[in-house]
Amino acid sequence: MSLTYTAGSLVAARGREWVVLPESAPDMLVLRPLGGSEDDIAAVFPAFEEVRPAEFAAPSPADLGDQRSAGLLRTALRIGFRSGAGPFRSLASIAVEPRAYQLVPLLMALRQRTVRLLISDDVGIGKTVEAGLIAKELLAQGEATRLAVLCSPALAEQWQSELREKFGIDAELVLASTVSRLERGLELGQSLFDKHPYTIISTDFIKSTRHREDFVKHCPDLVIVDEAHSCVAADDANGGTSSAANQLRYELLRRVSAAPDRHLLLLTATPHSGKESAFRNLLGLVRPELATLDLESPAGRAKLAEHFVARKRADVREYLTKEDGLADDSLAERTAFPSDRWTKDEPYKLTPAYRALLDDAIAYARDRVAAAGEQGKREARIAWWSVIALLRSMVSSPAAAAQTLKTRSESATARTAQEADALGSPVASDSAENDRLEGMDVAPGAAESEEAGARLLDLSRRAAALVGPAEDAKLKALTRHLKSLIADGYHPIVFCRYIPTAEYLATQLEGKLGKKTKIAAVTGTLSPQQRLERIEQLAAEAAAEEADDPAVRRVLIATDCLSEGVNLQHHFDAVVHYDLAWNPTRHDQREGRVDRYGQKRDQVRVITMYGEDNGIDGKVLEVLFKKHRQIMKDLGISVSVPDETASGVTDAVVEWLLLHGRQGSQESLFDLDGHQESFDRIEREWNSAAEREKTSRSKYAQRAIHPEEVAREVAAVRAALGGAEEVRGFALEALRDLDALVRDPRDGSGDFTAQVGGTPAGLRDALAATLGGRLVEEDREIPFRTTPAIGRGEAALVRTDPAIGAIASYVLDSALDANTPGPRPARRCGVVTTDAVRVRTTLLLVRYRFHLTLPSRTGERQLVAEDARLLAYEGMPLRARWLDDEATTALLGARATANTHEQMVANQIAKDLGGLPDLAAHLTEYGTRLAAELDASHRRVRKANEEIVRGLKVVPQEPADVLGVYVYLPQQSAPAASAPTVSGAEA
């Protein structure tokens, strides 16, 4: 007759010990290896394989370690946990250690039965991580079973890698380029959204009628929408009409959000974009009632606070401090945002030949606009956009100018004036709300027929003759600025408006910045995946040479296909705006790629180049950029420039240029007749947008979760899983004990390096799998850094880093297997003579297993979780006097102050191992108390909704596993008689 095993009990099968999981049945056991992960789960059939009850073996008195064994084994055990018993099921199984402030949206989510959040933290704070935390937690708890991320196609691969590498969520890409392949693998009548539980979907692709219906019908129960501001429509009477693309996206999300039981996370750094109605519509997607909420009333703001979080960098740079209302700074956390952004506007002047070309181009533009104005409104608008394209490409580069002058204007195909504006505006302007950066970096056409006129072709030939630093003063100035940045140790990105300009710069700069500088160009000619691959290739090539020569630098030339969403802070730390955008928001987007969380430099450098005498750049800089910078300085955040404002300014600049030429370019636009009233209106609109943003930041500040609540949960997580200092100390000690060559500069950063060529083969193989085989095989220095934001070939000193996990796994496995060859840093027993205790004291390392019943919307979920605790007592086991947690933890710092007699070591450890049965009652009582604390923690985190915690149970599984027993003997004042001794390092 087969035995029935309860969830959490131990069994022996296939030559090892396993934990029985709740999914088991009498005829089939679902097992996880003791200390193993979810990836190691197996099914065993007792009718066909031998399965027997097992007990965790007690430590062997013959396998003694030194005074550090308890701490090393405890940390190795905790790092290995992937199924923590606390209320955050996912934190033990993710490969990123979230910042404390990033737990706030997670806490907000766990208090809602159906999660609806608008996460509007500032650029670079980590909204992707915040959304990933919520998604992983909902999936781990069974509150969600499927996930869809809606994002720009340019960001799809980045989302895929973030979810896979940090959260262990392997999502399928659903893009225009992948959907045919995916659909070929479907069964008859099957939706790809049913077949693939986790998907990352191009918002532009899925908004079309055909695909939208299938997605809405089979939509997952958890949806994340990135850049959600581009998915809402404004309906202000004076706000203009939203783009057709916005309307389609809004209709899609309105239908997705209509299902009341669907979890929905909306992410955007710019929820307002200057339009109150767009913000209201965004709130309406979160909850319909929020769209009409009275946000002026305290009750209305309190209701909104349950679903809306928006914080600036200044709010979270220093978090959980006394300034946040905490009693002390023991849990204070400083986040590594760059503290300063060094900016400088660098002018250049045209060479005589380039100046003459531009004057002739302006004269052509003037004649063309005048002639078109007499032909009708359609012709006038086509000419207008053609002229703007001509002028913008002319001041970009001779390569862009030559291409534009012989290419037909996109607006030339328009049948109406309105259609001409719709075609010409996205290509020629830099809208803050332009949702289609793809294809926007092509050189715009200036010709209005298939065959460019003789006048344009002549200008094109003259432009092509000006390539190179001799006649292109802008290129010459860029070379000078880049050399200066490189000399100061920076790795810059140069942003251009057009593809021909980027390719021209990459060609011209090759070999001009020194032999140690690597250059690559990334433009819209590459697919999003190819762009990321080229950046990684550039970084890898530079890093390989940088290991031998620190003077190696990398320079990236890019168009605005990289200006939004792509994270580049690990590889670059300076930005050069080669082409001045016609909207400052675009500059913010560019700079935000490097000036964000994880940037190692404290100061990011930004250089904005502008033509001092080209008649365009100076005025755009004067009117738009200086005002934008002043608002940012006053508010501490960037306020998007209303598109009507930006286009109004640039239209005025072009009109003035056509009327007066470059000669009148030094006159201020605000002094021009006919423009003062227009600029007064622009000033009012922008100030109004800034005031609304300022009001909303203070009025809707995150107040749903108090820092004290976050601090309590952070303290509980660190107590269960360990903190950064513990992990760093563990990695240092373990690597040294495993014969790695460790270099600790002790420079205050906490970083160190290690060469692992001399470590055991098993550890080398594990590290090669996570850090790269070449790095380990060639015995290069591996940087171990205190920041979780690391680059290729580096390890983060956090418990969830794969390299740290590999070290912990080796330490734990070698401690449990006395036959492991080579060094074994941790052992399960030890006896130490020390002045840290006055009476005989024993420290126990105990592993508890808990059977959790977690209620969810889909029914109860049964789980088995683990926790490791230190317990200590004075005296002998039969009459143990138990110490409190603080005194117990302090024993980890005790050091041997005298040698211990060999016979005494054997006698003392034998007494404690033989007395373990006398401790069983206390270990059981402690487990029961710990289960009650965990139950309270689960209820506290979910306190807002009683339905969420109804049926919650946490039951300890007996008996607990005693992993380690360590005896501390008080040092005697008088020396003992001569006898064989064991030194403190071996006791």
N, C-alpha and C positions, 0 to 999 in steps of 0.2 A: 504494500500500500504506500503510495507516494505521500510525502509530507506536504503540508500547506505552509508557505512562508509569507510572513507579513512584510509590507513595504518597509524598507529600511534595514531589514535583517541581513546578516552576512551568510553567504554560502560559498562552498568551495566547488569549483568545476574547471575542467580544462587546465588543471595545474596552477590555478591562482584563485585569489579571493575576489568575490563580487558583492555588490550591494543590490538587493532586490528592489525593483522600481514598481510604482503603483499600477503600471499597465499590465502587470503579470496576471496570468490565469493559472488555475490548477494544473493544466496540461502544458503550459508554456510560460517560462520565466523570462521576463525582460530584465537584463542585468547590465549594470555599469561596473567596470573594474574599480576596485577600492582605490580611491585617489585619482581615478581616471576622469576623462571628460565625456561630454555628450557624443563626441565623434566615435568613442570606443564602445558604445552600447551594442549588446548582442542579445539574440534570442536563443534560449536553450530549452530543449524538450526533455524533461526528466525521464520519460519513458524510454528514451534512446541513449541518453548520456547520464553518467553518474553525477549526481548533485547531492551534496550533504551539508548539513549545518556546519558553520565555521565560527570560530572565535578568533579575534585578532590576537596573535601571539604576544606574550609579554616580552619585554626586553631581555637580552641575554647578559648576565653579569660578566661574561668573558669579553664583551665588546664595548670597551670603555673609551670615552672621548674626553676632550679637555673642557675647560670652563665655558667655552663658547658654543659648545654643541647644542645646548637648549635653545639659544637664540637663533642659530642657523637653521635648526630643524623646524622650529616654529614658523619662521618666515618662509622657508621652503614649502611648508605645508599650506600656509595661507595663500601664497602666490599660486599654488596649484589648484585652489578651489575654483570651480566654474559653476557651482550651484549654491550660492550663499543662501542663508536662511532668513535674511532680513527682508524688508518690504520692497527693496529694489532687486528684482530677480536677475536683472541683466548686467549689473555693474561688474560682477565677477567674471563675465564671459566676453567682455569687449576689449579690443586692443587699443583703447585710449582711456586716459584718466581724465574725466571731465573736471573742469574748473568748478568751484563751488557755486558760482553765479549761474553756471549752465544747468544746475539742478533745479533752478526756480521753475522753468516751464514744465519740467518733469513732475514736480510736486503739484503744480496747477493741474496738470493732466490727470494725475491719479485721484484727484478729488472730483472728477466728473465721470458720470456713468458713460456718457458718450462724449468723447473728447472733441472740443471745438476751440481752437486757439488761433489767434493772429499774433505771430512772433515777429516783432518789428525792431529788433535790436540793431544797433548801428552797424555799418559796414565793417567787416573784419572781426566781429566779436565771436562769431561761431554759430550762426543759425543752423548750419548743416549738422553740426554735432548735436545741438539741442533737439532738432527734429529726429535725428538718428537715435538718440537716447530714448525718446518717447516711443518711436516705432519699435525698437528692440524690446522695450519693456512690455508694450501691449502684446507683442507676439509671444514673448516668453510667458506671460500670464494667461495666454489664451483668450485675451480680450479682443484680439484681431487675428485673423488667419491668413489674410492676403493683403498685399501692399502695392500701391501704384504711386510713383513720383511723376508729376507733370512738370516739365522744365523745358528750357530752350534746347534745341538739338545740339548746340555748341557746348552745353554743359552736361549732356547726358553721360558721356564717358567718365567725367569727373565724379558725378553722382554715383555711378556704378562702382568705381574704385573706392570711393569713400565708404559706401555701404559694405562692400566686400571686405576691405582691409581693416576697417575700424570696428564694424559691427557684425561681421560674419553673415551678412545677408547677401546672397548671390542672386542679383536681379538681372532679368533679361532686358535688352534694349529693344524698344519698339519705335523704330524710326522709319522714315520713308525708304531708307537704304536697306533695312533689315526685315521689313514686314513680309515681303514675298517669300523669303526663306522660312520665316516662322510659320506662315500660313500653309506652306507645303507639308509641314509636319503635323497638321491637324487632322483629326478624324472627322468624318461627315457630321456636320451640324455642331461641331465643337468650336468654341470661341478661344482665341489665343489667350484671353484674359482669365479663362478658366484653367487652361493647361499650364500656364506659367503663373504661379502664385505671387511672385515678386517681379514687378516690371518698372522700367523707367521709360517714360513715354514723351515723345516730342509734342509739346502743346500745339505747335503749328500743324503737325500731322493729324492729331486726333480731333482737332476742331472741325474738320471737314464733315459734311453731312453723313457720308457713307460710314466712316469709321466712328463718328461720334455716337451713332445709335447703338452700335455693337458694344462700345465701351460703357455707355450709360446702362445698358441692359445687364452687363456682366461686371459691373464696377466692383472692385474690392471693397472690403469693409474699412480700410484705412487708406486715405489719400493725402499725399503731401503735394502742395503746389508751391513751386519756387517762383520768385519774382512775381508774386501775386498781383502787384499793382498793375501789371500789364494785362491782367485778365478781367478788369472791370471797366465799365463804361461810365463816363460822366454825363449827367443830364441837366447841368446848370443851364439856365436860360441864356446866360452870357458866356457859357464855357465852351461854346463850339460843339461840334459833333465829334464823337470818338471815331477812331479808325474802324473800318469794317472788320479787321482782324480782332480788335478789342471786343467788338460786339459779338463775334462768333465765340471767342473764349469765354466771355461773360455768360453767354447762353449755355455753354457746356458746363461751367461751374455751377450755375444756378440749378441745373438739373441734377448734378452730382450732389450738391448740398441739400437738395430737397428731401433726401432720405434721412429721416430723423435719427436713425440708429447708426449712421455712418460717421466714423471718426474723420475729422478734417483738420489739417494743419496748413495754415496759410503763412508763407514766409515772404517778407519784403522789408528792405531798409527804408523805403520811402512810401509809407501808406497814404500820404496825403497828396503829394505831387501838386500842391497848390489848389486842388479842387475839392471842396467840401463834399459835393455829391458823390464823387468817386470814392471818397473815404467812407461815406455812409453805405454805398453799395457793397463795399468790401466787408463792412461789418455785417451787412445783411446776409452775406454768404456764411458767416460764422454762425449767427443766429438771426432769424428774420426779425425778431423783436428789437435787436440792437440797432437796426437801421433807423428806427424812429424814436430811439431812446432820448430822453432829455439829459444831455450830457452836461448841462449847466447845474443840475441838481446833484447833491451828494449821493443820493440813492442811485441815480443813473450812472455816476462815475464808479460807484462801488460794484454795480452790476457789470459794467464794462471790464473792470479790473479782473474779474474772474476769467476773462477770455482774452485779454490783451496785455502783452508785455512789450515795452519799448524802452531800451536803456542806451545811454551814450557810453563811450569808453570811460569817461570820467566817473561814471556811476560804478564801474566794476574794476577799474584799475587796482584799487585797494578795496578789498571786500572782507567782510566779517571782522571788522575792527571795532574799537571802542566808539568810533564815530558812527557806526551803524547801530549803536545801542547795546553792544555786548559788554560784558563785565571786563574783559581783557582782550589781548591780541593773540591769544594762544592758538586760535584757528585762522588767523589772518592770512590772506592769500594775495600775493601780488602777481598780476598777469602781465606777461611780457609784450605789451604793446610798445611800439616805438614812442618815446616820450616827446620827440620833437620831429617836425618835418621842415627841413631847411629848404627854402624856396628862393629862387632868384630868376628874374626876367633878364634874358640876355639878348640885346639887339644885334642886328647885322645890317649892313648897307649893300645894296645891289652894285654890281660892277657896271661900268658905262654901257657895255654891250647888252647886259640883261635889262638895264634900265630902259634902253632904247626899245628893246623887244616888248617890254611891258607897256610902254607908252603907245606903241603901235597897236597892241592888243586892246587897250582901253579905247583907242580911237575907233577900232573896228566895232567894238561892243556898243559904243555910243551911236554909231551909224546904224547898226543892226536894230537896236531898240527903237530908234526914231522911225526907221522904215516900217518896222512891224506894227508900230502904234497906229499907222495909217491904214493897215490892212484888216484890222479887226481884233477883237479881244482874244480869240484863240491864238492867233499869230503872235500877239503881244506877249502872252504868257509863255509860249514856246520859246520865244526869243529871250525872255527874261531868265528862264532857267538855263538856257544855253549859255548866256553871258556869265551867270554865276559860276557855272561849271568851268568855263574858260578861265575866269579870274582866279578861282580857287586852285585849279591845277597849275596855273602859271606861277603862283607864289609858293607852290609846294616843291616842285623840282622841274628841271628841264625835261626829264624823262616823262613825268606825268603830263606836262604841257604838250609835248610832242604827240603823245598818244591821244589826248583829248581833242586836239585840234584837227585830227584826221578821223575821228570817230563820230558816228551819228548820235545826236542827242536822244536820250530815251523818251523825252517828252515830245519829240517830233512826230511820234505816231499818234498823238492824241487827236480825238475828234472834236473835243470841246475845251474851253478854257479850264473848266473844273478838272477834267481828265488830265490836262497838262500839268496842273498843280499837283495832282495825286501822283503822277509819274515823276515829276521833276524834283519835288520837295525832298523826299527821302534820300535821293542820291546826292543832292547838292547841299543839304543842311545837316545839322547834327542835333536832331531832336532829342530831348531828354527822355521822351516817351517812345522813341523809335524802337519798336519791338523786334525789328528784323535787321540785326547787324550783319547777318549773312548776306553777302553780295554787295554790301554797302561800301566796300573798299575798292571796287573796280574804278578805273579812270572814267569819269563821266564824259559823254560826248558833247561837242560844241557845234558840230555841223548839223544842219537841218535838212539835209538830203543825203542819199547814199554816197554821193560823190562830193567830198568837201570842195568848196570853192577855191579858186586860185589864191585868193588872199589868205585863207586859212592854211592852205598847204605851204605857202611861203613862210608864214609864221611858224608852222610845225618844223620846217627844215631849219629855220634859224634857231629854234629852241633846241633841236637835237645837236646843233653845233656847239652849244654852251655847256655840255656835260664836262665834269671834272672840276677840280678846285681852282683852276686858273680863272674861269669865268663864273663859277658858281660860288659866290661868297658865303652862302648859307651852308654849303657842304664843308667849306674850309673852316667856318666857325664851329660846326659840329665836331669836326676832327679835333679841334683845340679843346673843346669842353670834355670830350670823351677821354682824351689823354690826361686831363686834370683829374677826372673822376677815377680813372684806373690807377693813377699815381697815388691817390689817397686810399686805395684798396677797395673801391666799389665795383660792383657788377651791374652795369646799367641796362635798362630797356629803353630803346628809342622808339617812340610811337609816331607813326605817319598816318596820313589820311588815305593815301592811295597805294595800290599794289605796285605800280611802276616806280613810285618813289622808294618804297621799301627795298625792292629788288635792286634799284640803282644804288642805294646807299650800301647794301651788302657787297655789291661788286666794287664800288669805289673805296670802301674802307678796308677791304682785304689787304693785309700787309702794311697798312698805314698806322696801326695802333700798337705795333710791336709784335715780335715773334711769339710772345707768350700769351697773346690775346686770341681767344676763340670767338668766332662770329657766326651767327646763324640768322636766317630770316624766316618769319612765320607770317603768312598772309592767307587770305580767303581762297587762294588757289589750292590749299590743302584741306582735307576733311578735318573735322574736329579731332578725330583720333590721331591723324597724322601730325596735327599741330602739337599735341601733347607728346607724341613720340619724338618729334624733332627737338622739343625743349629738353626732354629727358636725355636724349642723345648728346646734346650740347653740354648739359650738366655733367653727364657721366664722363665724357671725354676730358672736360676741364678738371673734374675731380681726380681722375686717374693721374693726370700730370701734376695737379696741385699737391698730391701726396709727396711728390719728389721735389716740387718747386712751388713754394707758397706764393710766388709772384704771378702765377697763372691767373688770368682773368677771363670772364665770359661776357659777351655783349650780344644782346638779342635785339634785332630789328623787327618790329611788328606793326601791323595795322590794328584798327579797332576791333578786329575779329577776336582779339584777346583782351579787350578793355572791360569786359563784364563777366563776372562769375569765376573765371579761371584763377586758381591760387598759384602765385609765383613767388611768394615770400621766402621760400626755402632756397631759391636759386639766385634771386636778384634783390638789390637794395637801393636802387636809384632809378629815377625816371627822367627822360628827356622828352619834352613835347616838341618834336621837330616841326610838326604842323600845328598851328594854333587852331583848336576846335572853335566852332562858332556857338558853342554853348558850354559854360564852365562845368556843367554836370558831367560832361564827357571826360574832362580832365580829372574830376573826382573819381570816376570809374577807373580810369587808367592808373591813377596813383594808388587806388584801393587794392590793386592786384599785389602790391608789395608792402604797403603800409597797413599791416593787419596782424592779428594774433599769430605768433610763431616767427615773426621777423626777428632775427638775431641782433640786428643793429639797433642801437638806441636812437639813432638819428638817420632818417631816410632823406636822401637829397632829391630835389626836384628842380629841374632847369626848364624854363619855358622860353623857347626861341621865338622871336618875332621880327618881322621886317620893319625897320625904322622908317624906310622911305618908299614902301610899296603901296601906300595909300589905304591899306585895308587893316593889317594886323594891329597897328598902333591904336586905331580907333576902337576896334573890338576889345582890345586889352583895357583901354581907358574906361569904356562904358560898362562892359559886362564883367570883366574879371576883377577889377578893383572893388566894385560893388559886392560881388559874390564873396570875396575874401573878407570884406568888412563885416558882412552878415555872419560868416563863419567864425570870425574872431569874437563877435559880440555874443553869439549863441553857443559856441563850442561844437556846433554841428553844421553840416552842409545842408542848405535848403535848395532844392531843385529850382532852376530858373524856369519860370513858366515859358512854354514854347512860344506863345504869342509875344512875350517880352524879347526873347532872343531873336526871333525872326524880324520883329520890328526894328531892332537895332541894326541887324545886318542888312536889312533892306535899305535903311537910311544910309548906311555906309556905301553901299553899291550905287545908290542914286546920286549921292554926293560925288563919288568918284567919276561917274559918267558925266556929270555936269561940269566938274572943275578939274578933273585929272589929278595926278599925284601932287601937282604944285600947291593945291589948296589943302593938302593933307594935314598940315600942322595945325589948322584951325580946329578948335574944339567943336564937336557935334552939338554940344549944348548951346553954342553960340550961333548956330545956323538959323537963318530965317526959315520959317515954315516947319521947323522940327521941334521947337521948344514945347509946344502943347503935347505933341506925341511923346516926348521924353518925360514930361511931367506925369503923364498917364502910366508910362512904363515904370517909373519910380514908385508910384502909388501901388501898382499891382504887386511889384516885387516886395515892397515893405509889408503889404498886407499878407502875402504868403509867408514871409518870415515871422510875422507876428502870430499867425495861426499856428505855425510850427512850434514857436516858443510856448504859446499857451497850451498846446496839446501835450508837449513834453512835461510840463509841470502838472497839468490838470489830470492827465491819464498816466502818471508815473506808476510803476509797478508797486502796488501796495497790498496785493492779495496774499503774498507770502512774506512774512516778516523775517529779517535776517536771523533772528533768534531761532526760528523754526528750521531754517537752512543749516545753521550751526549745529543744532541738535542732531540732525540727520547726518551731516558730514562727520561729526564726532563718532556716531555709531558705525558708519561705514569704515572709517579709519580703524576703529577698534576691532572690527571683524576682519578687515582685509589688509590692514597695515598702511602706514603713511610713507611719504617720500623718503624721509631720513632713514627709516628702517630698511627700505629697499636699497638705498645707496650703501649703507653699512654692510648689508648682506652681500651685495654684489662684490664689493671690495674684498671682504674677507674670504668669500667662497672662491673667487678667481685666484687670489694669492695662494690659498690652500691647494688649489687644483693645478698649481705650477704655471699659471699665466704670468707674463711679464707686465706688471701693472705700474703705470706712472701717474701719480696723483700730484698735480702741481700745487695743491693747497693755496690756490689764488683767490679763494672766496667764492668762486663760481659753483663749486661742487662737482664740476666735470672732471673726468679722468679718462685715460686710455688704457687699453690692454691688448697685448699680443697673445694669442691663444695657441700658438704652434706647439707648445710643450704640454698642453693639457691632454687628458685622456681622449682616445679616439671617439668614444661615444659622444662626448661633449662637443668636439670639433665638428662632427657630422651634424649635430643638432643646430649649432650656430651657423654652419654653412647654409643650411636650409632656410634660415631666416635673414641672414645678412648678405649672403652671396658666397658662392664657393671660392671665387678667386681671392676675395679678401682674406678668407681663412687659410686657403692653400698657400698663399704667398706670405703668410704670417705678417700681414700689415697691422698697423695700429688701428684698433676699433675704438672710436670715440663713444663714451658713455656720458650722456648729457642729462642735466637735471630738468630741462624743459621737455614736455611731451612732444613739442613740435620739432621734429628731427628730419634730417635729410637722408639720402640714400647711403647705406653702409654704416649708419649710426644706430645706437641703441638708446632708448629713453629710460631713465631710472624711475620707472613706474612699474607696478606689479603686472600690468596687462601687456607690457612690451614682449613680443615673442622671444627676443634674446634673453631677457630676464627669466621668462618662463622656462626656457631651455636649461638655464643654469640651475633654477630651483628644482626642476624635474630630476636633473642628474644628482643634485645633493640629496633629495628625498629618496630616490631609488637606491643610491649607494648606501644610505644610512639603514634602509630596511633590508638590504642584502649584504650580509657580512662577507660574502665571497666575491664582492666586486673588486677586480684588480685595480691597483693604483691608489692614489690618494682618495680618502673619504673624509671630507671636512666635518661632517656631523655624525655623531653616534647617539645611540638611544640611552646610554647610561653614562654617569660620571660622578666622581667624588672629588670635592674641592675643599681644601683647607683655606679659610679666608677670614679676614678681620671684618668682613661685612655683616657677619651674624654673631650673636652672643650665645645662642643655643643651637643645638643640632636642628637643621632645617632641611626640608625636602621639597623640591620643585617638581611638579608633574605637568607634562604636556599631554592634554586629553583632547581627543576628537569626539565630538558629539554628532549624531545624525538625528534629523527631525523629519517626521512625516507631516507635510503641510497639506491642508485642505483649503484651497483658495477659491472663493466664489467668483464667478464671472458671468457675463451676459449669456454665455453659451452653456452654462452649467458649472458644476464644481470641477476643479482641476486638482488632481492628486500629484504631489511632488515629494521628492526626497532631497533634502539639503544638508549641508555639513557646516560645522563651525569648529574652530580650534580655540581652546582656552588654556590658560595657565592657572594652576591651583597650587598653593603651597601650605605646608603645615610645619609646626614646630614639634619636636619630640618624636616619639615612636608611633607607628601607625595605629596601634590599639588605643592610644590616648592622644590622638592628634589634636593640636590647637591650630585651627585654620586661620590664615592671614587674610587681610582684606586685599582688594585688587591692586591698590597702589604699592603696598609692601611686597606683594608677589611679583609684580612687574619689575620692581627695583632689583630683584635678585639677578636679572639678566645682566646687570652691569657689574656684578660681583666678580672680582678677579682673585686668583690664587695668590696668597701672600706667604705660603710656606709649603714645603713638600709634605706628602702624605705617605705614611707607612704602607707598603704594598699589602700586608696582611690586613691592615685596617680598612683599606679600600674594599677588599673582598668581603670582609665581615659586614661593613656598613651597607653596601649595596644589596647584600643578601638579605639583610633585615628588612629593607624596604620592599624588595621584590616579594619576599615571603609574606609580607603584611598587606599586600594589595587587596586580598579579600576583606580585610578589616575596614578598608576605605570605600568599599562598594556602596554602602548606604549613603555616605556623603556625596559621592559622585552622582548617584541617582537623584538625590535631593537637589543638587546644584543644576542638573539637567532639567529638572522640572521647573526650577526657578528661572532658568535661562529661557525655557519655552514660554513662560508667562511674559517675560520681558519682550520676546520676539512678537508674541501675540499683540501686546500693547503697542509695539512699534508699527505693526501693520495697520492697526486701527487708527493710530495717530495720523499716519500719512494719508489715510483715506477718510478722514474724519467728517468731511463735508456731506457724505452721502451714506446713510445707514444701510441702504440696500447693498452697497459695495462690500460691506464687512459682515453681513448676516451669513452665518454658516462657517465663518473663518475658524480654523483649528490649527494649533501647532502642538504636536505630540512628540516627546522625545523617544527615541528608539534605544532600548536597553540591550546589552550593557554598553557603556561608553568604551572607547578604545584608548588605552594608555599607551601612548607612543614613546614617551620618554620619562625617565626617572633620574633625578640629579640631586645628590646629597651635598649639602654645604656644612662643613664642620667648623666650629669656632677655633680660632688660632689660640693655642695654649701659651701662657706667658713664659713658662719655663721650657727649654728644649727637652725633647724626649730622648730616651736612650738610643744608642746607635742601632739601626736596623735597616733592612732594605726599604727604600722609599720610592714613591712615584712622584715625579715633578708635576708642578701645577699644569704644565702644558700637555701632560699625558694622562693626568688623573681622570 
